[in-house]
Amino acid sequence: MSNAITMVEAVNLALGRAMSQDEKVVLLGEDIGTNGGVFRATVDLKAKFGNKRVLDTPLAETMIAGLAVGMAAQGLKAVAEIQFMGFIFPTMEHIVGHAARLRNRTRGRLSCPLVLRAPYGGGIHAPEHHSESTEALFAHIPGLRVVIPSSPARAYGLLLAAIDCPDPVLFLEPKRIYRASKQPVEDNGVPLPLDTCFTLREGDDITLISWGAMISETLQAADRLADEGVSCEVIDVATLNPLDLDTMLASVTKTGRCVIVHEAPKSGAVGAEIAASLSERGLLELRAPIARVAGYDTVMPYYRLENHYMPNSADVIDAVRQTLEFA
């Protein structure tokens, strides 16, 4: 029987399932044990698995990442939490300089099976350094997977796959939809595939590509456009590095038009890489320029201006209409 749960509950469920199946899975992070984490993603896990497998750490992101790399290199499966993505930058020396390179550096002798979890994105009226969407910084790094779920079911299956992956995974959880909706999720231990897009809606007129929390606005736009007779195909990228360009290209080849939606700043974002790759490989299939709906090239504002920064379904609809009108 599948219970309807939120995304944060699905994360907790996946962590508990992975820990029960493999004693090498160890959690670490700030306040994740006794308090269950700032968003309660790890609630009750310390009581179930003990303080040797659920480790409360000091407020030291550099230490958390370095410890996770060392644990992973020696056979454990470390799942480390960074409380907010805005605090992730001290981890980059270890994640970029060591975790992502370990397999290459040792010519395959060692791997680094760690997961670095972090809530990311805006929309919850948070203070500074709590609303960043800097996934493009990490998606640029060879050897590091970047995975972003967009629903409870995908959070459960993708997190299980990330923990089972022999290489490091940055698992970014869109906190705006942590508790936005519920979905039936069966705790069956079945992972979802990494490195694969998910086609959420079939369509013929235009392809909408997005990931994370913005999938909600993208699907809302597709529903409204359907009332106007516009058939949208909606693709959830899910794994931002490596990109499943084959699925996206096949969709754009079918529809001839594409709009990419994300909340990160527009310049240098993952959306730009997708647009460039689709143009490079499918230029002759395109009937209009690829459009991008994105955040502004500014620092995420405080909560009074947050809604003006975040793309919404009306922005997506406008971009679709303009793309369809292109001769």
Sequence and secondary structure as in RCSB ss.txt:
>XXXX:A:sequence
MSNAITMVEAVNLALGRAMSQDEKVVLLGEDIGTNGGVFRATVDLKAKFGNKRVLDTPLAETMIAGLAVGMAAQG
LKAVAEIQFMGFIFPTMEHIVGHAARLRNRTRGRLSCPLVLRAPYGGGIHAPEHHSESTEALFAHIPGLRVVIPS
SPARAYGLLLAAIDCPDPVLFLEPKRIYRASKQPVEDNGVPLPLDTCFTLREGDDITLISWGAMISETLQAADRL
ADEGVSCEVIDVATLNPLDLDTMLASVTKTGRCVIVHEAPKSGAVGAEIAASLSERGLLELRAPIARVAGYDTVM
PYYRLENHYMPNSADVIDAVRQTLEFA
>XXXX:A:secstr
  EEE HHHHHHHHHHHHHHH TTEEEEETT SSS  TTSTTTTHHHHH TTTEEE  S HHHHHHHHHHHHHTT
 EEEEE SSGGG GGGHHHHHHTGGGHHHHTTTS     EEEEEE S S   TTSS   HHHHHTSTT EEE   
SHHHHHHHHHHHHH SS EEEEEEGGGSSS  EEE  S     SS  EEEE  SSEEEEE TTHHHHHHHHHHHH
HHTT  EEEEE  EEES  HHHHHHHHHHHS EEEEEEEESTT HHHHHHHHHHHHHGGG SS  EEEEE SS  
  HHHHHHHS  HHHHHHHHHHHHH  
